[in-house]
Each structure stands twice: as structure tokens, then as C-alpha cells.
Amino acid sequence: MHEGEFWDWWRAHNWIFAEPPIRQVKAVEAGELADDHTLIIKVPLETSLAITTRQFKRLVKPQIKGGAPEVAKPGEVSSGNEAYPLCIT
């Protein structure tokens, strides 16, 4: 392979090696439904953040398949567990 060929190929194909974007917690749009990887919940906005966080964890933890995502330590390979994103209303 010549020097220029790799970089031409890389610019055209580097997306093959990209991680998929992480879905963000967001407000649900009217008519939007949950799927196998989403949980729609209501969050009272007058409650303190500390209480809301505790309630959120209590509600969501049993719904997450496989528990919390594992983070590989340097030199280790990730287990492949994924966190499942949530939509909050």
C-alpha cells in the first residue's frame, strides 16, 4: 500500500470504526411511545433534585437490562454492556 492510499481510504471509510452516538435523556414529544430500549416517566418539577434522583434510581434500576454499564479499565476489553436511554416527561 502506498502512503497516500491509506489516508484516502481512511477519509472515505473512518465511519466504520466510529462508536454510535449516545442517546440523550430528553423530553418526550406528543404522541411519542416507549420502545424496548426506552422508558417514559413523569418527573414532578417541584420536588428537590436529591429526592427526584433517589426516586429515579429506584424506578429505573430494575428496568436496566444487565445492570449498570461496565467501564473497561486501561488494557482491558469492554464487556459490551449498554445503558438504556430514557425519555423523561
C-alpha positions as MATLAB code, in Angstrom:
seq = 'MHEGEFWDWWRAHNWIFAEPPIRQVKAVEAGELADDHTLIIKVPLETSLAITTRQFKRLVKPQIKGGAPEVAKPGEVSSGNEAYPLCIT';
ca = [
       0.000    0.000    0.000;
       1.350    3.394   -0.914;
       1.462    6.260    1.575;
      -1.372    8.264    0.004;
      -3.697    5.304   -0.496;
      -4.269    4.672    3.220;
      -5.291    8.241    4.019;
      -7.604    8.397    1.013;
      -9.205    5.144    2.146;
      -9.362    6.298    5.793;
     -11.130    9.575    4.941;
     -13.732    7.634    2.963;
     -14.231    4.777    5.479;
     -13.343    6.005    9.005;
     -17.055    5.921    9.933;
     -16.788    2.108   10.049;
     -14.810    2.425   13.313;
     -16.933    5.130   14.951;
     -18.962    4.447   18.098;
     -22.694    5.030   17.724;
     -23.830    8.304   19.291;
     -25.127    8.082   22.864;
     -28.841    8.778   23.068;
     -29.615   11.582   25.487;
     -32.296   11.969   28.148;
     -34.875   14.269   26.599;
     -38.415   15.488   26.895;
     -40.960   13.306   25.126;
     -42.795   14.759   22.160;
     -46.592   14.495   21.930;
     -47.633   11.022   20.815;
     -44.180    9.505   21.284;
     -44.243    5.932   22.590;
     -41.702    3.855   24.504;
     -39.859    1.014   22.791;
     -37.782   -1.896   24.124;
     -34.882    0.469   24.881;
     -36.810    3.437   26.280;
     -38.832    4.126   29.425;
     -41.212    7.096   29.579;
     -41.731    8.555   33.061;
     -43.187   11.690   34.653;
     -40.968   13.835   36.857;
     -42.590   16.344   39.207;
     -40.623   19.565   38.786;
     -41.457   20.932   42.258;
     -39.537   18.109   44.008;
     -35.917   18.658   45.041;
     -33.231   17.247   42.757;
     -31.938   14.978   45.553;
     -35.358   13.364   46.077;
     -36.012   13.143   42.335;
     -32.637   11.460   41.818;
     -33.358    8.840   44.513;
     -36.812    8.156   43.085;
     -35.408    7.989   39.564;
     -32.757    5.441   40.548;
     -35.306    3.323   42.427;
     -37.640    3.300   39.424;
     -35.096    2.848   36.659;
     -32.577    0.421   38.165;
     -34.833   -2.655   37.788;
     -35.616   -1.659   34.190;
     -31.988   -1.532   33.025;
     -31.048   -4.827   31.450;
     -27.767   -6.216   32.746;
     -27.285   -3.558   35.434;
     -25.094   -0.500   35.113;
     -22.749   -0.312   32.143;
     -19.274   -1.555   32.881;
     -16.275    0.578   32.024;
     -13.179   -1.233   30.855;
     -10.007   -0.449   32.782;
      -6.935    0.536   30.787;
      -5.675   -2.529   28.950;
      -8.985   -4.429   29.287;
     -11.656   -5.051   26.684;
     -15.161   -3.713   27.375;
     -17.813   -6.319   28.210;
     -20.255   -4.748   25.735;
     -22.970   -3.942   28.328;
     -25.006   -0.909   27.353;
     -27.006    1.602   29.330;
     -30.537    2.030   28.007;
     -31.543    5.650   27.424;
     -34.644    7.177   28.932;
     -37.131    9.806   27.878;
     -38.396   11.978   30.715;
     -41.620   13.968   30.612;
];
